[in-house]
Amino acid sequence: MGIDRHYKARTRTASISTVIGIGLVLFMLGVLGFLLLNAQALERYFKENVRVELFLKRDLKEVDVMQFRKELDTEAFTRQTVYVTPEEAAERLKEDVGEDFLGILGMNPLRPSVELLLEASHAHPDSLRWIAEHLQRDPRVEEVAYNATVVENIEANMNRLGLFVLGFAVLLLVIAIALINNTIRLAIYSKRFLIRTMHLVGATQWFIKRPFLGQSFWHGLFGGLLALGLLAALLQLARHYMPDMLAATDLTLLAILFGAVVLLGLLIALLSTWFAVGRYLRMNSEDLHWS
């Protein structure tokens, strides 16, 4: 009974390790697949968060500010406008700096401003230069400011990121196949003498392989489900920090990705088991001791 209990515990531990190994590898592949499928949504998310600061004349009346915002909202390049009063700007600065330097000055030198968020189609260096020049000519605007370097780097960095993710995905797929295959081969290694004995007493290859394939099916399935659980948790976390990007995610493509992750886990697990068992079936008794 003690030996049987010890054997079952070892088998259970090996199965859990196999499932976790498959799940983690598939999770990484799923993350890279999500990035590839949502490259355009990711680029649009960054572009739509480009901010143009329009600092207004200090003596501008509130009704003029509202009129200015209405005019901005009708422009093709505008996605959203936010009015920031001098008091709100001072409060933001206080949070960023960590101290109330305005209390020392005894006055608020900050000007009212309008934060302009752009449509993704206009978040390009040339378009931004034209928008800045166009708005600078408005008599109600004192200064236009935006981070030109960030805008210029978005497209270049996204192209580099796409190539990097694609290359890394291919590399990780090769590593995933090798790791899962090695994990399953190690799990079957302890049963190599049983496989050989069954073969010697006349059991067919399919009869011998069937229970191992059945076990690998469940390993691949549970590993895939573990990967889906981790992906779902990551997407929930991303939804909190990047809701705009996930809102643009194609649900059909996401469902296909989730299905592909599970199918890939099943395919790799079953094929690895098929070839691993076949390898021990082809060995003679002497080779089994040194394999």
Helices and strands as residue ranges (DSSP letters): H 2-37, H 39-48, E 51-56, H 62-73, E 78-84, H 86-97, H 101-105, E 113-118, G 120-122, H 125-136, E 141-145, H 148-189, H 192-200, H 205-241, H 243-247, H 251-282, H 285-290
